[in-house]
Amino acid sequence: MRLKIKTVMYVYKEAYNTIEFLKNGSENFLSWICPLLEQNWYTSDQIVYYESDIIKELFFQLNGFTGYVIPFDTNVVYIQVENGDMFGDIDFIASAKEKGINIREMIQEMEVQKTALIRYFTVVCIKESCLLSINVANLHKMSKLYNNEFLGLFKDS
């Protein structure tokens, strides 16, 4: 087990040194979550997700430039996502509030009952970016295995 932790700490050093949410994570938590983070590269003007897309994951910006946009021809950025930031969480929060349930209940409903919830915003990659994401199934597992960390994801949303 110790070898796994040391390997993860070496391989994912950039992620846990950059992503704000991961910076204070324990070695056990980091060795669990880091291998679950899916890495994706986005090119300039590529849509990360549209308003009305089904919520499937939560994102972390490792590097690059993405932003919440008004989705017209010019994609006017009204909120810039900084390196190390998490985004997509507001869609989870808005959906939970709309349904009148807490975030844990909503994640469970999405995973167990396969309830499809939609995004409220559009995010576009403005400059080539590397994004990490964690899917709903792994968020559900996190809520059971790492309760404090799970709650920490949404505390500032």
C-alpha positions as CSV (number, residue, x, y, z in Angstrom):
1,M,0.0,0.0,0.0
2,R,2.8,2.4,0.8
3,L,4.3,1.8,-2.6
4,K,1.0,2.8,-4.3
5,I,0.9,6.0,-2.2
6,K,4.5,6.9,-3.1
7,T,3.9,6.2,-6.8
8,V,0.7,8.3,-6.9
9,M,2.4,11.1,-5.0
10,Y,5.2,11.1,-7.7
11,V,3.0,10.7,-10.8
12,Y,0.3,13.3,-9.8
13,K,2.6,15.9,-8.2
14,E,1.6,18.6,-10.7
15,A,-2.1,18.0,-10.1
16,Y,-2.1,18.1,-6.3
17,N,0.3,21.1,-6.3
18,T,-1.9,23.0,-8.7
19,I,-5.5,22.1,-8.0
20,E,-6.6,24.1,-4.9
21,F,-9.0,21.4,-3.8
22,L,-6.2,18.8,-3.7
23,K,-3.5,21.0,-2.0
24,N,-4.3,20.0,1.5
25,G,-5.4,16.5,0.9
26,S,-4.0,13.6,2.9
27,E,-1.7,11.1,1.1
28,N,-4.4,8.5,1.5
29,F,-7.1,10.7,-0.1
30,L,-4.7,11.8,-2.9
31,S,-3.7,8.2,-3.7
32,W,-7.4,7.4,-4.0
33,I,-8.7,10.4,-6.0
34,C,-5.8,11.2,-8.4
35,P,-5.9,8.0,-10.5
36,L,-9.7,8.7,-10.9
37,L,-9.2,12.1,-12.4
38,E,-9.6,11.9,-16.2
39,Q,-7.2,14.2,-18.1
40,N,-8.5,15.9,-21.2
41,W,-6.9,18.5,-23.5
42,Y,-9.1,21.1,-25.1
43,T,-8.2,23.4,-28.0
44,S,-9.0,27.0,-28.4
45,D,-12.8,27.7,-28.9
46,Q,-13.7,24.1,-28.0
47,I,-16.8,23.8,-25.9
48,V,-16.2,22.0,-22.6
49,Y,-20.0,21.8,-22.0
50,Y,-23.1,23.6,-23.1
51,E,-26.0,24.9,-21.0
52,S,-28.5,22.1,-21.1
53,D,-26.0,19.3,-21.4
54,I,-26.4,16.5,-18.9
55,I,-24.2,16.8,-15.9
56,K,-21.7,13.9,-16.0
57,E,-18.6,15.3,-14.2
58,L,-16.9,18.0,-12.2
59,F,-13.8,19.8,-13.7
60,F,-10.5,21.1,-12.5
61,Q,-8.3,23.3,-14.6
62,L,-4.7,22.2,-14.5
63,N,-3.5,24.8,-17.0
64,G,-4.8,27.0,-19.9
65,F,-7.7,29.4,-20.1
66,T,-11.3,28.5,-20.0
67,G,-14.3,30.6,-19.1
68,Y,-18.1,30.8,-18.5
69,V,-19.4,32.4,-21.6
70,I,-22.5,33.9,-23.1
71,P,-22.8,31.4,-25.9
72,F,-23.2,33.5,-29.0
73,D,-21.0,34.0,-32.0
74,T,-18.3,35.8,-29.9
75,N,-18.4,33.6,-26.7
76,V,-18.1,36.6,-24.4
77,V,-16.3,35.4,-21.2
78,Y,-18.0,36.7,-18.1
79,I,-16.2,34.4,-15.5
80,Q,-12.6,33.3,-16.2
81,V,-11.5,30.0,-14.7
82,E,-8.1,30.2,-13.2
83,N,-5.4,27.5,-13.1
84,G,-6.1,25.3,-10.1
85,D,-9.8,26.2,-10.0
86,M,-12.7,23.7,-9.9
87,F,-15.7,24.4,-12.1
88,G,-19.0,22.9,-13.0
89,D,-19.9,22.7,-9.3
90,I,-22.4,25.5,-9.6
91,D,-24.6,23.2,-11.8
92,F,-24.6,20.6,-9.1
93,I,-25.6,23.1,-6.5
94,A,-28.3,24.8,-8.6
95,S,-29.8,21.4,-9.5
96,A,-29.8,20.3,-5.8
97,K,-31.5,23.6,-4.7
98,E,-34.0,23.4,-7.5
99,K,-35.0,19.9,-6.3
100,G,-34.9,20.9,-2.6
101,I,-32.3,18.3,-1.6
102,N,-28.7,18.5,-0.3
103,I,-25.7,17.8,-2.6
104,R,-25.1,14.3,-1.2
105,E,-28.7,13.3,-1.9
106,M,-28.5,14.7,-5.4
107,I,-25.2,12.9,-6.2
108,Q,-26.8,9.7,-4.9
109,E,-29.9,10.2,-7.0
110,M,-27.8,10.8,-10.1
111,E,-25.7,7.7,-9.5
112,V,-28.2,5.2,-8.1
113,Q,-31.4,6.3,-9.8
114,K,-29.6,7.5,-12.9
115,T,-31.4,10.8,-12.7
116,A,-30.3,13.1,-15.5
117,L,-29.7,16.7,-14.4
118,I,-28.8,19.5,-16.8
119,R,-26.1,22.2,-16.8
120,Y,-27.1,25.8,-16.4
121,F,-24.0,27.4,-18.0
122,T,-21.8,27.1,-21.0
123,V,-18.0,26.8,-20.6
124,V,-15.5,27.3,-23.5
125,C,-11.8,26.7,-23.8
126,I,-10.4,30.1,-24.8
127,K,-6.7,28.9,-25.0
128,E,-5.5,25.3,-25.1
129,S,-6.2,23.8,-21.7
130,C,-5.6,20.7,-19.7
131,L,-8.6,19.8,-17.6
132,L,-9.1,17.1,-15.1
133,S,-12.5,15.7,-14.4
134,I,-14.2,13.4,-11.9
135,N,-17.4,11.6,-12.9
136,V,-20.6,11.3,-10.9
137,A,-20.0,7.7,-10.0
138,N,-16.7,8.6,-8.3
139,L,-18.2,11.6,-6.6
140,H,-20.7,9.2,-5.2
141,K,-17.9,6.9,-3.9
142,M,-16.1,9.9,-2.5
143,S,-19.2,10.9,-0.5
144,K,-19.1,7.6,1.2
145,L,-15.4,7.1,1.6
146,Y,-14.1,10.7,2.2
147,N,-17.1,12.6,3.6
148,N,-15.1,15.7,4.7
149,E,-13.3,16.0,1.4
150,F,-16.6,15.5,-0.5
151,L,-18.3,18.3,1.5
152,G,-15.2,20.5,0.9
153,L,-15.8,20.3,-2.8
154,F,-19.0,22.2,-2.5
155,K,-18.5,24.4,0.5
156,D,-17.6,27.6,-1.4
157,S,-20.1,27.1,-4.2
